[in-house]
């Protein structure tokens, strides 16, 4: 099966193109397409240049954001993630990303009667209200178009053509969507998931509040 997924994010960090009012979220879109011998193509992306979770991760690690992720309300680049509330995320592809975020929100939120626009609950600030998160999922059966095994073989061929195509000088490898995540998942299953020190401390504090064993105490 081929899967398509759309969602309204649980906090608005994106204004309409040219505006300042936060009426749109990162509104992610995902697609999963099976291959034969190769790993499946898995695209999972926000309609903003960076997902807000990455901004929070940067703040947690004490790192600056690259230019192009966020802008302040005067139109200047915002690089300090700890000041993220002073600005907003930027859409991918300029006004085209804004249009994509809007359409994803309409399909996942408005069409379902779920929260969209000004009705979205910011789960970073409000941990009590029901978020009424809108989602839309579409499934396509390749068998409706022909032999499934042939389709997967063609996907394999395309993957290998792209991977083995001519590269820009200095580029070691051309990656397919989801390929690096697939590789990381295999590594994490084998070796465990590395956690930054600041995150470990935050999780330990939460464990103590909930009176459950801390990760530090249970780590091998």
Buried (B, 14 or more C-beta within 10 A) or exposed (E): EBBBBBBBBBBBBBBBBEEEEBBBBBBBBBBBBBBBEBBBBBBBBBBBBBBBEBBBBBBBEEEEBEEEBBBBEEEEBBBBBEEBEEBBBBBBEEEEBBBBBBBBBBBBBBEBEBBBBEBBBBBEEEEEEEBBBBBBEEEEEBEEEEEBEEBBBEBBEBBBEEBEEEEEEEEEEEEBBBBEEBEEEEEEEEEEEEEEEEBBBEBBEEBEEEEEEBBEEEEE
